Amino acid sequence: MITVLLLMSFGIFIGWIFHAREKFLTLTGKLTNWAIYLLLFLLGLSVGTNDKILSNFDKIGWQAISLTVFAVIGSILMAWLTYNLFFKKR
């Protein structure tokens, strides 16, 4: 846990130093996206090699699909509501 806190603190410090440089912000955005893509790929790889998950996929599949659909719908509704309440110019 201390490693996570130290890394996050170090990242905040570096971000504070370079916050005004547009090139740095663009680079960090791209690196963040690629890190997320890599993590999603590794998660898929982990799920794909797990025999227990694959053998029970028909049981957990419908739960996962319905949970995902409702989570996306809820996120879209909350984003729309937040935008209309706080950010929309009147």
N, C-alpha and C positions, 0 to 999 in steps of 0.2 A: 504494500500500500504506500509506503514511503517513497518507493521508486516512482509510482504514478504521480504522486503529489510533487515530487522534485521535477520530473519531466514537464508537468503542466506549468509549474512556476517558472521554469526556464523558458518555456515557450511563450508565456505571457510577457516575460522580460524582453525577449528578443522581438516579439511583436510590438511592444511599446517603443523600442529603439527605432524600428524600421517602419512605423505605422504611416508615415507620410510619403513613402516611396511607392509610386503606382506600380512599377515593375515587380517589386517584392510582393505586393498584394495579389497581382495577377498570377505570379508563380506559386504562391501558397494556395491559392484557390485551385489551380490545376493539380498541384501535388495532393491536396486533400481529396479531390475527386478520384484520382488514380489510386490513392490509398484505400478509399471506400470500395472501388471496383475490385481491388486485390482481396480485400477482406471478404467481400461477397463471393468471389470465386473460391476462396479457401473454405468458406462455409459450405458452399455447394459441393465441393470436393469431399469435405468431411461427411456430409449427409449421404452422398453417393456411395461412400465406402462403408457405411454403417449398415450391417445386415439387419439389425433389429428394426431400424427405421424403415428400411426397404420392405421387409416382410410385413410390417403393419401399416404400410402406406395407404392401403384402401380404407383402413379404419380412421387414421388420423388425417387423411387427405381432405375429406369433406369438412372436418372441423377447421383445418388450416385454411381452406379456401373461404369458408364462410367468415372466419375471423378476419382474414385479410380483406375481403370485400367490405365488411362493415367498418373496419379500421380506416380504409381508404375513403369511404363515404363520410365517416365522421370527421376525418381530417379535412376533406374538401369543404364540408359544411362549416366547420369552425374557422377555417381560413377565410371563407367568404364572409362569415359574420364578423370576424376581426377586421377584415379590410373595410367592410361597410361601416362599422362602428368607429374605427380609429383613423383610417388612412384616406378614405374617399373624400375628395374635395367637394364641397357643397356649393 
